Amino acid sequence: MAIKKIGVLTSGGDGPGMNAAIRSVVRCSLSNGLEVSGIMRGYQGLIDEEIIRLNHRSVSNIINRGGTILKTARSKEFKTEEGQKQALATLKKHSIEVLVVIGGDGSYRGAQELSEKYNIPTIGLPGTIDNDLCGTDQTIGCNTAVNTALESIDKIRDTAHSMERIFVIEVMGNHSGYIALEVAVGAGAEDVIIPERPFDYDLLCQNILRGNKLGKISWMIIVAEGAAKAYDVSDTIKKMTGLETRFVVLGHVQRGGTPVSADRILATRLGAQAVDLLMKGESGKAVGVLQGEVNVVDLSRACKRENDHIDEYLELIKLLR
Ligand code: ATP
């Protein structure tokens, strides 16, 4: 039986390009004669019955905007059976037959539950700045987040070089060192600390002292927030080397801002693909782009991926130091 109504939500941490994905889902659905419901604040909005009707105009002028017009949340309640049953009741009440979930690995696990346990056809779109999902080379938002962080780090580099100082810069990434590694290579940093690999402070300080003797007095060390705190790293370096060290935490600026073209285009392609899959009766899948081509994997396989380039990038950083 042909579907009549589709729902769309954004969940977990927001990322630039989520709005472009919403726009694509909404307009592709409308073009195919479907009604569209927007669910506010991720899975929590399903529990609290925060549902809005979306039309062509609802998504006007958002392709270039960061954040998400549907808001996003982390919902503990949705992890419980009671919460999920409430969410299901909202879907039934509003006659939402199929669902597009835009988010990271946690959101994918929620989508999998809806599809497998409750038989709601659900498709996941990779919306996270961490780039840590399987089945896609890049997630929506990661490209912009890296560029935003780089812009700030370039400015810090100017002062690090002029003042001849050591700078420790903390970037986002609780479990994923993706942003840290990308910006470390892109900014020409001397070292990087990521959650996926152990870190040797003795070696770092020996390198700094050796470099210092040879006249190298400015260093940039990038730290992923989940691996260490910039303040602690800076303090350790100061104590171990006796050299002036500063720290900067880039924080939430990395999540916001205008999405770069790669994120907008990825989001637009994947939004269309998600609608197409749902209209064909598919469920429990995640969409992505692998080597330029749209790719579909089971949600169960899409969760959590370790960056393939960690060791190559670490080696590069060492070589170019
Ligand atoms: P980000 O990568 O930006 O952190 P995310 O989607 O991984 O995004 P999470 O907070 O891990 O963010 O997950 C978002 C929401 O998905 C959770 O708040 C919860 O409502 C739901 N969720 C997470 N794990 C599960 C699970 N095992 N079962 C059901 N729902 C889940």
Boltz pocket constraint, residues with backbone or C-beta under 6 A from the ligand:
constraints:
  - pocket:
      binder: B
      contacts: [[A, 11], [A, 12], [A, 13], [A, 14], [A, 43], [A, 73], [A, 74], [A, 75], [A, 76], [A, 77], [A, 78], [A, 79], [A, 103], [A, 104], [A, 105], [A, 106], [A, 107], [A, 108], [A, 109], [A, 110], [A, 111], [A, 113], [A, 127], [A, 128], [A, 129], [A, 130]]
      max_distance: 6.0
